[in-house]
Amino acid sequence: MGYRHLSLCCKCGQAPTRIDEVGLTDDHELVIHWWCEECKRVVYASKSLAECWQDCPKSETAAEPERVTQPQRTADQNAARGGFDDRFLKSLGISLLDEA
């Protein structure tokens, strides 16, 4: 897996010694938060996810990823898993087709 390093620095030019949080905004931006030891300020660096997507390095090989097969579950395991999955999807505001 290739990746590109993101350069982070405060307005004073100091690079973070520790990143406190990484998150996503409702405006579809990646946000990185840290405390600048040099100028004693809270710093938030943000970048749109579209820009992040464009900045991603290109794969040198276009090989298809290796597929991993999942072990078969029993009917009881499927029912228990389905309940968890249903609750998780609903918490994200996603309704299932059979509920529509």
N, C-alpha and C positions, 0 to 999 in steps of 0.2 A: 504494500500500500504506500503510495507516494503522498507527500503532504508538503505544503508550503508554509514556512514560518511566518507568523504575523509579528511585525515590529510594533511594539507598544512603547510609548513614552508620554510623560506629562508635558504640559506647556513649558515647564522649566528645562526640559530635555532629559530628565532622569527616567531611566527605565524602571519598571516596577520590580521590587524585590520579592513580592508575593502577590498573587492575584486572589482577591477575596471572593468574587462571584463571577460567574458567567451565566448569562440569561438571554431570553428572547423577549422582544416587546410586541405589543399589539399592532405596531406598525411594521412588523416583519423585519426587525433589525436584531443583529447579534450585539449584545452589550457585555463589556468586560469592565469590572469595577475593582479598583484598588486604592490604597492609601499611599500617597507620595511621601516618602521619608525625607526627601530633600526640602520641599517647600511646605510640607505639613498640610496637604490638601487632599480631599477626596476626588478621585478622578474616575470618570466614566468615558470609555471609548466605545463608539458604536459604529456599525457598518451594516448596510442593508444586506439582506440575504441574497438579493439579486447580484450585488457586487461580490459577495462571498462566492457565489456560484461561478461567476465569471473569472474570479481569481484562482479557482481551483486548478491545480496542475493537471495537464492532460496525461492520460495513461499512455505509456509507451507501447503497451501491447493491448490489443482490443480483444483479448481472450475472454471467453465467457467464464464467469465465476463458477467455482466448483459448487455443485449442488449437494446439500446435506439432507439425507433422508431422516425423517423423524420416526421413532418407534411407534408402533400402533398402540392406541390406548383402549382400555375397556369401555363399555357403555357407561359404567358408573364414573369413570374418570372423565369421559367426555361431558357428562351431565354436570359434574362439579366444575369442570373447566369452563363450560358454556355459561354457567351462572356468573362466574367471576368476570369473564369476557364481556357479557351483557352489561353488568354493572359498570365496568370500566368504560365501555363505549357510551353508555348513557351519561356518565359523568363528564364526558367530552362534548355532550350535546348531539350525539349521533343516534338516530333511531334506526331500528332494524327493519328490513323489508317486510317481515311478517307482522310488524306492528303498524305499518302505514295503512 
